[in-house]
Amino acid sequence: MQIDIQIRDKRYYLHILRLKSFCQKVIQNAWKGNDEAELSLVLADDDFVQSLNKQYRHQDKPTNVLSFENEGIFAGDIVVAYQTTKKEAKEKDVSFSAHLAHLLTHGTLHLQGYDHLNDKQADKMEKLEVKLLKKLGYDNPYKEI
């Protein structure tokens, strides 16, 4: 799998020194598709994600992660918002890296066709996320605090 990583917000480095290798490891852990596939990851700020969310999802607000699925050899794009990720990690009382790993896993599963539009889909996706994150040494991100 080829992963093109663009870091638009250098604050990610405040939390993870080997940021690109961290992201590649998490995404490859969650990727079960074509080994020849390519995807793009953009580590951005809330303003950038909000502009994409407004343009493509018609929601004028930031969100933690956006995934844009594609077909064929190019799997799609994952875009993560720094401030929202940091805020949610603090609210969940988890490390920034644990929450980023969850968001990258979540986004990668979306690129593979998983979704959470109904309870059955959400349950299936959440169980897989928990399993994949456990392989990386992270706790269940859905457990109650």
C-alpha positions as CSV (number, residue, x, y, z in Angstrom):
1,M,0.0,0.0,0.0
2,Q,1.3,3.4,-1.0
3,I,0.3,6.2,1.5
4,D,0.9,9.8,0.5
5,I,1.0,11.9,3.7
6,Q,0.7,15.7,3.7
7,I,1.2,17.5,7.0
8,R,-0.6,20.9,6.8
9,D,-0.4,21.5,10.6
10,K,3.0,21.0,12.3
11,R,1.3,20.8,15.7
12,Y,0.9,17.1,15.2
13,Y,4.6,16.8,15.8
14,L,4.1,18.1,19.4
15,H,2.4,14.7,20.1
16,I,4.1,12.2,17.8
17,L,7.7,12.5,16.8
18,R,7.8,9.9,14.1
19,L,4.5,11.0,12.7
20,K,4.6,9.6,9.2
21,S,5.7,6.1,10.2
22,F,3.1,6.2,13.0
23,C,0.3,7.0,10.4
24,Q,1.6,4.4,8.0
25,K,1.6,1.7,10.6
26,V,-1.9,2.5,11.8
27,I,-3.4,2.7,8.2
28,Q,-1.6,-0.5,7.1
29,N,-3.0,-2.3,10.2
30,A,-6.5,-1.4,9.1
31,W,-6.1,-1.9,5.4
32,K,-7.3,-5.3,4.1
33,G,-7.7,-4.4,0.5
34,N,-5.5,-4.4,-2.6
35,D,-1.8,-4.3,-1.7
36,E,-1.2,-2.1,-4.8
37,A,-3.7,0.5,-3.6
38,E,-2.8,4.1,-2.9
39,L,-4.3,6.6,-0.5
40,S,-3.8,10.1,0.6
41,L,-3.7,11.3,4.2
42,V,-3.9,15.0,5.1
43,L,-3.1,16.1,8.6
44,A,-4.7,19.5,8.7
45,D,-6.4,22.0,11.1
46,D,-10.0,22.6,11.8
47,D,-10.4,25.4,9.3
48,F,-9.3,23.2,6.4
49,V,-11.5,20.3,7.5
50,Q,-14.4,22.7,8.0
51,S,-14.1,24.0,4.4
52,L,-14.1,20.4,3.1
53,N,-17.0,19.5,5.3
54,K,-19.0,22.5,4.0
55,Q,-18.1,21.9,0.4
56,Y,-18.6,18.1,0.2
57,R,-21.0,17.3,3.1
58,H,-22.9,20.6,3.4
59,Q,-22.1,20.9,7.0
60,D,-20.4,24.2,8.0
61,K,-18.4,22.9,11.0
62,P,-15.2,21.1,11.6
63,T,-15.2,17.4,12.3
64,N,-12.5,15.0,13.5
65,V,-12.0,13.0,10.3
66,L,-13.3,13.0,6.7
67,S,-12.9,10.1,4.3
68,F,-13.4,10.4,0.6
69,E,-13.7,6.9,-0.9
70,N,-12.6,6.3,-4.5
71,E,-12.6,3.2,-6.7
72,G,-9.8,1.3,-8.4
73,I,-6.1,1.6,-7.4
74,F,-6.6,5.0,-5.7
75,A,-8.5,4.1,-2.5
76,G,-9.3,7.7,-1.6
77,D,-8.4,10.4,0.9
78,I,-8.4,10.7,4.7
79,V,-8.3,14.2,6.3
80,V,-7.9,14.8,10.0
81,A,-8.5,18.0,12.0
82,Y,-5.9,18.8,14.6
83,Q,-7.8,20.9,17.1
84,T,-10.9,18.6,17.1
85,T,-8.7,15.6,17.6
86,K,-6.8,17.2,20.4
87,K,-10.0,18.4,22.1
88,E,-11.7,14.9,21.8
89,A,-8.6,13.1,23.1
90,K,-8.7,15.4,26.2
91,E,-12.5,14.8,26.7
92,K,-12.1,11.1,26.3
93,D,-9.0,11.1,28.7
94,V,-6.8,9.3,26.1
95,S,-3.5,10.2,24.6
96,F,-3.5,12.2,21.4
97,S,-1.8,9.3,19.6
98,A,-4.4,6.8,20.8
99,H,-7.2,9.1,19.5
100,L,-5.4,9.7,16.2
101,A,-4.9,6.0,15.8
102,H,-8.6,5.5,16.2
103,L,-9.5,8.2,13.7
104,L,-7.0,6.9,11.1
105,T,-8.5,3.4,11.6
106,H,-12.0,4.7,11.3
107,G,-11.1,6.7,8.1
108,T,-9.3,3.7,6.6
109,L,-12.4,1.5,7.2
110,H,-14.6,4.0,5.5
111,L,-12.3,3.8,2.4
112,Q,-13.0,0.0,2.4
113,G,-16.8,0.5,2.3
114,Y,-17.6,0.3,6.0
115,D,-20.1,2.8,7.4
116,H,-22.2,3.6,10.4
117,L,-25.5,4.8,8.9
118,N,-27.6,2.4,11.0
119,D,-27.1,0.5,14.3
120,K,-26.1,-2.8,12.5
121,Q,-23.4,-1.1,10.4
122,A,-22.1,0.9,13.3
123,D,-21.9,-2.2,15.5
124,K,-19.9,-4.1,12.9
125,M,-17.6,-1.1,12.2
126,E,-17.0,-0.4,15.9
127,K,-16.2,-4.1,16.7
128,L,-13.6,-4.1,13.9
129,E,-12.1,-0.8,15.0
130,V,-11.7,-2.2,18.6
131,K,-10.1,-5.4,17.3
132,L,-7.7,-3.4,15.0
133,L,-6.7,-0.9,17.7
134,K,-6.1,-3.7,20.2
135,K,-3.5,-5.2,17.8
136,L,-1.7,-1.9,18.0
137,G,-1.9,-1.9,21.8
138,Y,-4.8,0.7,22.2
139,D,-7.8,0.3,24.5
140,N,-11.4,0.2,23.2
141,P,-12.2,3.8,22.1
142,Y,-15.9,3.2,22.7
143,K,-15.7,2.2,26.4
144,E,-17.5,4.6,28.8
145,I,-15.3,6.8,31.0
